[in-house]
Amino acid sequence: MAPVIPLGAIEFSPAEVAMILAILTVGAIALALPATLTLAWVGYRRGTQRPGWNALWYWLAGTALSVGTTAIVAGQGLGWWAVPIGWIPTGLLAAALNPRWTPRAS
């Protein structure tokens, strides 16, 4: 067996740290899409004058809620289970804000 050479602490340059953070951020946003797109659809349906902008704001809020919840749950040591657990608050918010369908008078 070959001897192991201790390398010491791994040091990253600021550019490498920025790249790692960017990859983690994009990955977290992609993993949150099932819940955040649902909330964006609710925002679009609730929008009266500018439904597209309303959907964007709902999506941003849902992304913050879902990614934040996932990060907190991941810190508890639940591994990949943190991702679907992170969808729960955003999904509940979408269900609570979903506008009710009302039939139109003819």
C-alpha positions in Angstrom: 0.0 0.0 0.0 1.3 3.4 -1.0 2.0 5.9 1.8 -0.6 8.7 2.1 0.8 12.2 1.8 -1.0 14.8 4.0 -1.9 17.8 1.9 -3.0 20.1 4.7 -6.0 22.4 4.4 -7.5 23.0 1.0 -7.5 26.7 0.1 -9.8 28.2 -2.6 -9.3 31.4 -4.4 -12.1 34.0 -4.3 -13.0 33.2 -7.9 -13.3 29.5 -7.0 -15.5 30.3 -4.0 -17.7 32.4 -6.1 -18.0 29.6 -8.7 -18.9 27.0 -6.0 -21.5 29.3 -4.5 -23.0 30.0 -7.9 -23.3 26.3 -8.7 -24.9 25.6 -5.3 -27.4 28.5 -5.8 -28.4 27.4 -9.3 -28.8 23.8 -8.1 -30.9 24.8 -5.1 -33.2 26.9 -7.3 -33.5 24.0 -9.8 -34.4 21.6 -7.0 -37.0 24.0 -5.7 -38.8 24.4 -9.0 -41.7 21.9 -8.4 -43.0 24.0 -5.5 -42.0 27.4 -6.8 -43.6 27.0 -10.2 -46.8 26.0 -8.5 -46.7 29.2 -6.5 -45.9 31.2 -9.5 -48.9 29.8 -11.3 -51.1 30.8 -8.3 -49.6 34.3 -8.5 -50.4 34.5 -12.2 -54.0 33.5 -11.6 -54.3 36.0 -8.8 -52.8 38.9 -10.8 -55.4 41.3 -12.1 -53.5 44.0 -14.1 -50.1 42.5 -14.6 -50.3 38.7 -14.0 -46.7 38.1 -15.3 -45.1 40.4 -12.8 -47.3 39.0 -10.0 -46.2 35.5 -11.0 -42.5 36.6 -10.9 -42.9 38.0 -7.4 -44.7 34.9 -6.2 -41.9 32.7 -7.7 -39.2 34.8 -6.0 -40.9 34.6 -2.7 -41.5 30.9 -3.1 -37.9 30.3 -4.1 -36.6 32.1 -1.0 -39.0 30.2 1.3 -38.3 26.8 -0.3 -34.5 27.2 -0.5 -34.4 28.6 3.1 -36.4 25.7 4.4 -34.3 23.2 2.6 -31.1 24.7 4.0 -32.5 24.7 7.6 -33.7 21.1 7.2 -30.4 20.0 5.6 -28.6 21.4 8.6 -30.5 18.9 10.7 -28.8 16.0 8.9 -31.7 14.7 6.9 -29.7 14.5 3.6 -31.6 14.5 0.4 -34.9 14.3 2.3 -34.4 18.1 2.9 -35.4 18.8 -0.7 -39.0 17.5 -0.6 -39.4 18.7 2.9 -38.4 22.2 1.7 -41.3 22.1 -0.8 -43.9 21.7 1.9 -44.2 25.4 3.1 -44.2 26.7 -0.5 -46.9 24.1 -1.5 -49.0 25.0 1.5 -48.7 28.6 0.7 -49.8 27.9 -2.9 -52.8 25.9 -1.7 -53.8 28.7 0.7 -53.5 31.5 -1.8 -55.1 29.6 -4.7 -58.0 31.6 -5.9 -61.3 29.8 -5.8 -63.1 29.1 -9.1 -66.4 30.9 -9.4 -68.8 30.3 -12.2 -69.5 33.3 -14.4 -73.0 34.6 -14.8 -74.3 34.1 -18.3 
